[in-house]
């Protein structure tokens, strides 16, 4: 009998530990920060700094992965605050609350002592072919010039390493512009859906 009770107790403790590691999606309101620099980040009331969150805009079905860098102002009804640049990507205007879903993608094993490195970005969205360059290059609103990013065409699985060579304006749903050479490497004609991963 003691063996059975011990086994049951051990099972319950293991399951409780596994449950503690899982993060259920959150639903809440997002607010655009009135003043924020030209970076991608989110302020969340509880998640540790450096936690990677996927923010899904329920109004237009756009999504963006961001690092937690601060805590929101307690004087608003918003669950999270987003940088202006993040709101541009997600199509969230200033001065209004926007319904979002928040998924935890990863949690740091230790809380960073400082903000995550600038330009650490993971996004899914549309790229548009611009210019006439034959090399594997592109323009992005915030990723540092000279950084190499990996783009994967979500329709055919083709991937390519693209060097950021210039800036482009942020636009709802569009994450960056790419050269014709990069488009050929990805199997894209005029525009296409891709996943972007930064490569430091």
Residue, then its C-alpha position, 0 to 999 in steps of 0.5 A: x500500500x505504501x508503494x502505491x501511495x508513494x507512486x501516486x504522490x510522485x506522479x502528482x508531484x511530477x505532473x504539477x512540475x510539468x504544469x508549472x512549466x507550461x504557459x497558457x495563452x493570455x488575452x488582453x489589451x495592448x497599448x502603444x507607448x506614446x514615446x519609445x525609441x526605434x526598437x521592437x519590444x514589449x512591456x509585460x507586468x509579470x514575465x521576466x525580462x528577456x522572455x520572448x512573447x508572440x503578440x497576435x493582433x486579433x483585429x488584423x491577424x498579424x503577429x510579431x515576436x518581441x522580448x519583454x524589456x519592462x513593466x507597463x504603467x499601472x494607470x492604464x487598462x492595458x495588459x501590455x505596452x508595445x513600442x511604436x515600431x512594434x505597433x507599426x508592424x502589428x497595425x495598432x494605432x496610437x491612443x486606442x486599446x487593441x485586443x491581442x493574444x500573447x503566447x510565451x515562446x521562451x523564458x530565459x534561464x536567468x534574468x538578464x541584467x540589461x536589455x536584450x541585444x538590439x535587433x534580436x528579431x523573429x517575425x512572420x509577414x510579407x516581404x516585397x521585392x524592390x530595386x534591381x540588385x542581384x545580391x542577397x540583400x534587403x531593407x528593414x525598418x530597425x534591424x542594424x545595417x550589416x546584420x545577416x538575417x535568415x528568411x524562410x518562404x513559408x509557402x515552399x520552405x526555401x531559405x536564404x541568408x539576407x544582408x540588411x543594407x538599408x532602411x525601409x518604412x514600417x508597414x502593416x503586415x510587411x516586415x521588409x523589402x528584399x532584392x530581386x536576387x534574394x527573391x529568386x533564392x526564396x522562390x518569390x516573384x513580387x511578394x511572399x510570406x516569410x519567417x525572419x530570424x535574426x542571426x547575430 
